[in-house]
Amino acid sequence: MAHKGLLVEDHRVAPYCPRCGTALSDHEVAQGYQTVTDPSVYVRFPVTSGPLSDLGAALLVWTTTPWTLVSNTAVAVNPQVTYVAARRGDEVLVVAEALLQVLGDDVEVLERFPGTALEHTTYARPFDWVEIPGAHFVGVADYVTTESGTGLVHQSPAFGAEDMLVARKYGLPVVNPVRPDGTFEEHLPLVGGQFFKAADRALVADLSERGLLFREVPYEHSYPHCWRCDTALLYYALPSWYIRTTAIKDRLIAENEKTQWYPGTIKHGRYGDWLDNNIDWALSRNRYWGTPLPVWRCTADQTHWRAFGSLAELGEAAGRELSSLDPHRPYVDDVVVTCSAPSQTGPGGQCGAEARRVPEVIDGWYDSGAMPFAQVGYPHSGVEPAYPAQFICEAIDQTRGWFYTLMTVGTLVFDRSSYETVLCLGHILDGEGRKMSKHLGNVLDPFELFERHGADALRWYMLCGGSPWSARRVGHEQIEEAVRKVLLTYWNTASFLTLYANVNGWVPGSAAPAPAQRPALDRWALSQVHATAITVTEALEDFDSLRAGRALSTCIDDLSNWYVRSSRRRFWDGDPAALATLHECLYVLTLLMAPFTPFVTDEVWGAVYGPQSHPDAQLPDSVHLARWPQVDGSLVDVDLARQVAQVRRLVDLGRQARAESKTKTRQPLGRALVSAAGWESLPAELQQLVARELNVQSLEPLAGDLVDASVKANFRALGKRFGKRTATVAAAIAATDPAAFAAALKAGTASVQVEGETLEISPEEAVVTETPRTGWAVASDSGETVALDLEITPALRRTGLVRDAVRLVQDGRKTSGLEVSDRVELWWAAEGELADALREGSPHLAEEVLAVTVTEGRPRADLAPHEHPDLGLTFWLRVAGA
């Protein structure tokens, strides 16, 4: 960079941390903004020359940094803006005409003039504690705006970059009464020894006492603080070494165009704007620790300096071997070289004086930007770096930090960015939505989270709890939800498979029908899993872990809460097709989940797919050694997925109807009527699945009306459209046939006649209430309807009582510690209708609870009873043959 003329030393106003004692680069400053409230003050600067002085006018100046008024040197105005001298009460004030409102309402404009007319107008400064010769007049500057304030900007060149430009333009001195530690010089009245920000209060009070303060208003704004120590920064005139990044601005923009950003809005937004407004990089730091700036300066002529690129090059100039030198302070500072700059007086046409290293070290962000090649010592090591990186990832605040320095250093050295794809992560927030930080004390200990929830739970939540680039709140409740809804469901599904595979002696590879010959629900499960594999693969290729996680979560729910639950009887019976289907589905699902939850998936893999579970499987020992699943497109059945989705919607409607009628699910019903497009074309086994899920004995097409409809106008919606005619239109709606009107609204719109005009009424403009007729429970949504016949015959009631008994006996098996495969002997005692039901339904009861005998009456053996007074049932259990 030095050889290219891109490393320069200059005196500039730079952001400076008084605690750390060093300047900061702009990308460091961008990481430390905090919202603060400062006093913004409007101050009178009495005019001391020209016609405005004859009027007794004062310049009205606005600033949010009252502490800088101590070193006021000039006032800047925009030459293109119109200014006014306005009388307010008994005083005359000068402001930009566009900001005249700051003076209030009762104002008389005396004169109008351009900003140029104010140039060189002198004034009395607010504080005369610092000697500033040849100053205190008005200058013109294009950067002055009329967006806020008064259009007159106070200038203090030591503390503002624009102020410094104005000072140079007019040859004004640069006076700095603030010491490097951020405190005012001790000899100054009122503020001597005070920290610069702390001085505001006293200065504002003094201005008010002397009648110079026109107004004070609290001003909330973002103010830069040191990203390391949180100290308020000040802009400070300092000598510093700079990299002329402005010279490669076009190359940086071109490299950004070739970079793939996630999210894409960053590319031309936050990051693109940063590059468009690129300024030179303040590289040097006044610290002891850090990478020493490799610049040696002549002790005889400060303009002579040289940058060294290696210890070998430095050793050659120093005339000694330096390969073993520790290239840090203080050791490197002991190296002295001879100045080789051209000179007419020196020996051999060279300066020949002694040159020593400059004291500064390099901005630590430069080290981070040089990492891709510096970590392997390139080019001196001979090891080629892996350059550029295909992918990098960090939080979004690194947009103007590490992302910027990586691209900038890479482009400066290799003329190309050091990365091709970048993912910006959102910030991690606490439960109250604040960014987690050690400073705030709101950081969750990750090891505590691992111990309480497991590493997989935290990984899943971080990957799938929101888009990677979105900020998210992290707390115990959110992680517990991920465990409950995803990880436990996945684990329990795998446990279910191993349980019933073992009970029935089924092993992977056992004979099972080909997928095409399996029941519809099996084919649907395989289709869902392979479709999920397509979605997850595409999402991860696009770095969208949220979309991948949602697809996986949905697939887990489909397998557990629909496929397994709906097929439970088949698993009990050891159906090879069901066991093979679930085994194949979990295989693909486990591979897909492995990057998200590496530990639980590896445990499942070992138990279900590893050599110890099936020695002939010829699968790797770990899921992480297996290949990403290959999608079998022939198994993805879009039509079947649509049909099962309809089945699930109808089942949900039926359950809704049961819930609204307070009819429990275990009570069988005689029939359900269904109205849905395509219902008749559903395969019989899917129709029977609806019947089984709804616990009805038969399904029939819905014909005729089972609800009574009433219709009334939605006056708020009608009023927006019809205004004064609303009441007339509402009366016409009330007079229609409610059933026909409701049916028309379901189809789209309904029409009414109003004063000979046909008006179309939308569903939002009318309120339809449907009441099921006596004896029926009806639920409808989006053109699909399920109606349940609520008549419960004695036979249906007895069947329901048997189902209640089955549930209680199953609970008794669990509380007794029986294995699911244990066969039992069952005795029962009951009276009345329940006794009749159990006598009639004992074969079904025996089948459901794996009872080899079902006996009415008490057992002869001394067994503990299971009593259920609510149902009036007492029963006894023991393992068969015990």
Steps between C-alpha positions, in 0.01 A plus 500: 500500500784735584668424167170577325480838674196392702659548846517864606540706817272795552357728769127454503208519736435141594276324753706464816453309826643699792508193725686277253702798381474416131312580182241261359418413142153574369406131489593478870288805574204341320492223760476724805204734452275543803179696538557788741327822595715813480417868551444668165537876537411805294759768585514871417823618334473886500606654165785751533534642146295609200133595462386214723705649781308826457177301549640349821458156341642173623574185304290214638720191500386144583725224633463164676855520640506801733848400623647591159385863541808561717714477184259668260696642206240591237138460387414336168201578275392354167568745214189381309256533791289811568542642851288754685542756774180468701371700794366299792386717781782744572779302329610431140624153411653359181384155383441317173161598359403132466548461878332823609251295705762446771438861605131442566185656353515873577798587277562790260744445211711814458740392224569209264844428357702207361757318706779665305395838645594374847855399404768666722237645735663507844333407827569470871575138593320344798818420700830691485712265715723380213718722284396459134650781289355613166176311550129539587335595173253332264620271224306318229487122463283280278459231765271723711134390461159625607369160609533592869639767728522860372711474183799651683758247619759572766855401400761341723768366261673276753182295545336474159614389156278752318606769748863425415430550128343839569796597717746408225297691244516820706844446656356474850705356787422158647480532876435202727436563872418131567785274612549146362328352805179684405518767772525877454828679576526569874541880463160549331227659712190299592594182308873455572578133568146384411429219254376655176148350512460585867567867429176555307285574808722773641548664161127508425428648842762770444354589158159532658627726780663735246190520279661320206287187519193535279365148560607158627326184378589141597622324186487121470738371237756231421843596630822303431660315788812288510411145404760371746436702816169687440661842553342788308719590203602844388616605158855612550766655278781242497785383280428151371602251232231428244435245228356682202199272460327777305747424219355148461135589556398390149678166543326440833162573344581264212601223744179554694301448181661156462426404861191304600342650812245345738270680545523662157386838635840553665688499169372832371357618831700507820826381341457666161428836664812458711716448190335790317599730789843345545769712664869431559578244770669646811746213545730593788431473874686658789526185709779277622349164418416410144668437169771767465461727200802394285604854411850634576538880494818700454613685813646778286213559258144413602394477135730198450333172594491144378263207556648148527314188384692228686763433765737397221459838329539681832810294589663586168446871565627465858801295393429207735308174521148557640317176412467406870392847612169530682327752270320677787581776739743558664730274297421637156546856624870427564568447130670801341553536125677750278274742313530419131293793373660696213713793615754723332702540816508145631756230409430330168209731428305365800395670822703261718349623830364266766139383459284356779161342508203733551333430836152413375350152470243383243123496544409149620230486232777499241626175652153350466477614138841349420409166663435299179864523389680613817399184690722292270778761480443565131699591293815440707404150617442369149164359615217601268193624689153361428400822329234621462275335758180359357301595808533714812250568776477754781248730669350788307702758694808367318364650176717802572759301695643163404304470172637838394861443608512155340385640167715811523829334597445225245428750226798717597740202493354259242260728310206279596284443805595222738152345501229407249194447722417663830221431748407779743362360824248695704581596857417279795260682731395429853141437608433876505627553146835655594822393329690261722829637625731449796474871569122477560536178696223331300703225338371145542773254590509255206627217722203550731272479196677183384461346845135592533372443146775320311724629223263376229212703637705819494633422152150433368366822645788709370468352151123473472356750749513778238678608184878496552518872424216598735556600860339259743430468868655207679368367827420176674136500389583523131753216522264283705237540229749377239574196716134422554373550146791367298770304678279299734253427221782379276650291781165347597429408138834320478431331835158390374660337197762309701240393756260340256776370273642314800161383623416354161849371419529726197847592373600732214504312174206279596260424219258786442289606201660740254402862571258509206308203649474642850192671647434862407612632837837325464548646154402841634756482784780408256387778266504757781849403614652514152323828423644633827847392387457709185387804701774469762772457239383807307467705817848413626649572158346845547626525862141516622509283810160633611321361193689171536410479869132568434493224238666256740271596788194449279631163382563383859147604594359322193677176590419504870163664535344374180673200346599313817183589690274407209690175441545397863293182463722384212813547712343305786435220255855513361398598146826475297386778263442745785826413677700522176337831410577663835854359491561650154344833594709532816812412301457800269381725781798414720743584221324832438501594869862401566651847424242661730502253792821295471480322834144369516511395134823308555339326798196406292726391215694268726183348644304463176746494208846429640677162483395415856133525402533301179843352418413449134395861440842600363449856618770715664531506878395867521235700323770762438690252285195431283423681176230762465173325404432450131142591417293233325278712279275205421387494863385863502128486427352849479144377439512268800637782716206715392252223579643434847504875568126501426448199728677683783290813447180296514616321814576839660150621408347186649695545822393864510137390466545246781660760725224755439233241575695372805500143364815321607708329232480152658122498460423340162243672280282343237590713202665812366400693190775654287492773237834579333624536146660175391369301797339235282829442314701432815620137531278291724780443752540878546126542544506224760788679670269801549235272647751336734647832616156646564377174662191477281355179358423633154563796268245639260490794257340809643167569329263773612539756773592415856538857620269794534656819367433861600646802324549861605697792366849596611424870534864609536604329174186611314539858621841539334343414168141623508506792742147637545349202318635256761170460688312429177753239389496341848120470485525330160751248641272424796209436260683234293467123529774437762590151377533604135685819594745310723562240229570775246746670736687173547538481123630857475243780508126534546267751336210709632252734331503856631269756336505310172880459502685171540780528753770242561573437869838358605548257793657783705184711466263249661500289815375144453412291804439128452336294774505121474160341510407296803679167509789606280845657549627682193837659423596671173801678356603607150221310329548174695242378753472210745172430677477250787180319587488535879236233561655242733316168490528252788739291288721804434495588869611149597780514243612830649502353850722216381740755351509682835579172671779429249662833580485436876643151468782630278579759768495217755753306294734800500468568874563133569830518312403249229686486171298582191536140378393337826189285476270530802209342679216745574215489752235768523204603711228744396125546507217606277564626146880481539479133596281430198743683276803309631329165464413588141834659417741270683663373175583859400620577853726192502647590160576857595666429838676173400291292743505121458197475730232748597299387803205664670538507877777516757816289456578226747857622530586790726544777238492877548179648352486793258188697594334771290187627677413752225443218252396246766773256399737290711752267335797282586805417286787257499746371245359191331623178661646675804 
